């Protein structure tokens, strides 16, 4: 999407930039590929944070999000039922 500083900033500033880019570029669908890489630290706390972050992003941008990865990625949302 053209963010020259994609690897810089806090979680909060990165989220603001993501939302700004989505709105300014007219993104209608967000696809997160390799979603399974978020499972590297497979603790309940980390899984809960990831699930909450994705849900919060979806609520903010009001656009559909497709998560792509291995079937184990489902663990993230089973924690947050």
Backbone bond lengths (Angstrom), bond angles and torsions (degrees), N, CA, C in turn:
res aa  C-N    CA-C-N  psi(-1)  N-CA   C-N-CA  omega(-1)  CA-C   N-CA-C  phi
1 X - - - 1.443 - - 1.518 110.90 -
2 X 1.321 117.01 -2.45 1.452 119.73 173.85 1.519 116.59 96.80
3 X 1.315 118.13 11.38 1.466 120.74 179.98 1.527 109.17 -76.81
4 X 1.314 116.26 110.80 1.460 120.80 -179.38 1.527 112.67 -71.56
5 X 1.319 116.96 -16.33 1.464 121.69 -176.81 1.525 111.28 -117.74
6 X 1.331 117.11 35.27 1.463 121.69 -176.48 1.526 113.24 -56.46
7 X 1.315 117.06 -25.14 1.464 120.71 -177.25 1.532 112.62 -102.49
8 X 1.312 117.38 11.22 1.471 121.66 -177.30 1.526 110.67 -114.50
9 X 1.321 115.57 150.36 1.456 121.14 172.91 1.518 113.88 101.64
10 X 1.310 113.93 171.51 1.454 121.11 179.06 1.532 109.23 -81.94
11 X 1.317 115.43 171.75 1.465 119.94 177.24 1.535 110.43 -56.78
12 X 1.312 115.87 -41.47 1.467 121.10 -177.87 1.528 111.24 -65.65
13 X 1.338 117.85 -46.12 1.467 119.69 -178.90 1.529 111.15 -68.41
14 X 1.324 117.23 -34.87 1.469 119.75 176.89 1.524 110.69 -64.85
15 X 1.322 115.99 -41.06 1.466 120.15 179.21 1.530 110.76 -63.02
16 X 1.329 116.69 -43.01 1.468 120.77 178.29 1.520 109.83 -60.58
17 X 1.331 116.96 -43.48 1.465 120.49 179.33 1.525 111.37 -64.27
18 X 1.331 117.19 -41.10 1.464 120.49 178.74 1.525 109.90 -60.38
19 X 1.314 116.68 -48.69 1.469 120.92 -179.42 1.532 110.17 -61.63
20 X 1.332 117.41 -44.25 1.468 120.99 178.67 1.527 111.63 -60.62
21 X 1.333 117.55 -44.12 1.456 121.11 179.08 1.520 110.93 -64.18
22 X 1.315 117.32 -43.37 1.464 120.85 179.87 1.524 110.31 -59.76
23 X 1.323 116.36 -44.44 1.470 120.46 -179.49 1.528 111.99 -70.36
24 X 1.330 117.30 -44.36 1.467 120.09 -175.61 1.527 113.08 -73.12
25 X 1.315 117.64 -27.38 1.470 121.21 -179.60 1.528 112.40 -92.34
26 X 1.325 117.44 -4.96 1.454 120.59 178.89 1.520 113.62 70.81
27 X 1.307 116.36 32.37 1.469 120.78 -179.85 1.526 109.19 -64.61
28 X 1.332 115.96 131.80 1.458 121.16 -179.49 1.521 112.53 -107.06
29 X 1.324 116.95 -21.56 1.461 122.70 -179.07 1.523 108.17 -144.90
30 X 1.328 116.90 130.15 1.457 121.75 179.22 1.523 108.48 -108.45
31 X 1.321 116.60 124.39 1.464 121.76 178.25 1.528 107.69 -113.98
32 X 1.318 115.88 120.16 1.468 121.14 177.22 1.517 107.45 -104.31
33 X 1.318 115.98 103.77 1.466 122.63 -179.79 1.523 109.10 -88.17
34 X 1.305 115.21 158.45 1.474 121.39 -179.74 1.523 110.91 59.98
35 X 1.320 115.99 33.18 1.458 122.40 -179.07 1.528 111.83 -57.40
36 X 1.316 116.27 -27.64 1.462 121.04 -178.83 1.526 112.91 -62.14
37 X 1.336 118.49 -18.71 1.470 120.13 179.35 1.529 112.20 -67.67
38 X 1.302 117.14 -14.36 1.461 120.15 177.09 1.522 111.51 -75.91
39 X 1.315 116.96 -4.33 1.459 121.14 -178.75 1.524 113.09 -94.23
40 X 1.314 118.27 8.11 1.456 120.65 -178.91 1.522 112.36 -56.83
41 X 1.308 117.03 -38.97 1.457 121.92 177.52 1.524 107.22 -106.99
42 X 1.303 116.25 83.73 1.462 122.56 -170.24 1.524 111.90 -81.65
43 X 1.329 116.83 61.34 1.458 120.13 174.80 1.513 107.96 -108.50
44 X 1.303 117.07 155.86 1.458 121.05 -177.78 1.531 111.03 -60.23
45 X 1.326 117.23 -37.24 1.460 121.42 -179.90 1.528 110.81 -63.39
46 X 1.326 117.20 -46.27 1.464 121.43 -179.88 1.520 110.10 -65.10
47 X 1.334 117.67 -44.12 1.455 120.74 179.37 1.524 111.21 -60.44
48 X 1.308 117.09 -41.58 1.468 121.78 178.96 1.522 110.66 -63.30
49 X 1.332 117.21 -43.32 1.464 121.30 179.96 1.528 111.32 -63.19
50 X 1.332 116.63 -43.10 1.469 120.48 179.53 1.520 110.44 -63.42
51 X 1.328 116.99 -47.06 1.465 121.15 179.54 1.525 110.78 -60.59
52 X 1.312 117.40 -44.21 1.460 121.30 179.04 1.525 111.64 -63.82
53 X 1.341 116.51 -39.37 1.456 121.11 -179.48 1.528 110.47 -64.45
54 X 1.328 116.92 -46.05 1.465 121.02 179.78 1.529 110.61 -63.60
55 X 1.332 116.57 -44.13 1.471 119.93 178.82 1.529 110.89 -62.21
56 X 1.318 116.91 -42.49 1.460 121.02 178.48 1.522 111.98 -63.12
57 X 1.322 116.58 -41.82 1.465 120.94 178.04 1.530 109.90 -63.11
58 X 1.325 116.89 -45.45 1.465 120.76 179.55 1.518 110.89 -60.26
59 X 1.319 117.20 -41.29 1.466 120.75 178.84 1.524 112.23 -67.46
60 X 1.327 116.94 -32.66 1.462 121.28 -179.03 1.517 111.84 -75.41
61 X 1.335 117.26 -47.28 1.467 119.76 -174.02 1.524 113.04 -84.12
62 X 1.326 117.58 -20.70 1.473 122.16 178.75 1.530 112.36 60.75
63 X 1.321 117.30 23.90 1.462 122.47 178.09 1.524 108.43 -115.01
64 X 1.321 117.20 153.33 1.461 118.64 175.76 1.527 111.08 -67.21
65 X 1.329 115.00 147.69 1.464 121.96 177.30 1.521 107.54 -126.02
66 X 1.320 115.97 128.78 1.467 121.79 174.94 1.517 107.52 -106.67
67 X 1.326 115.79 127.97 1.460 121.32 178.20 1.523 108.14 -106.10
68 X 1.318 115.90 125.72 1.452 121.35 -177.41 1.520 109.30 -119.15
69 X 1.324 115.51 134.55 1.457 120.18 179.07 1.512 109.88 171.99
70 X 1.289 116.13 -168.09 1.456 120.30 -179.65 1.521 110.02 -76.45
71 X 1.335 117.73 159.47 1.467 120.37 -178.57 1.526 114.58 -55.33
72 X 1.323 118.17 -26.34 1.465 120.62 178.73 1.522 112.70 -61.54
73 X 1.331 116.97 -20.19 1.460 120.42 179.93 1.524 111.37 -63.13
74 X 1.316 117.85 -18.79 1.457 121.16 177.47 1.534 112.24 -60.86
75 X 1.323 116.54 -23.33 1.472 120.61 179.38 1.527 111.83 -53.83
76 X 1.341 115.25 -34.86 1.460 119.83 -177.01 1.523 111.09 -57.80
77 X 1.324 116.06 -41.10 1.459 118.57 -176.57 1.510 113.40 -90.58
78 X 1.308 118.31 -20.11 1.460 120.05 175.06 1.520 110.38 -69.62
79 X 1.321 117.19 -25.41 1.467 121.70 177.21 1.518 109.98 -71.66
80 X 1.312 116.74 -28.71 1.454 121.96 -171.96 1.531 112.67 -105.98
81 X 1.318 118.40 35.40 1.475 121.62 179.80 1.509 109.63 -88.08
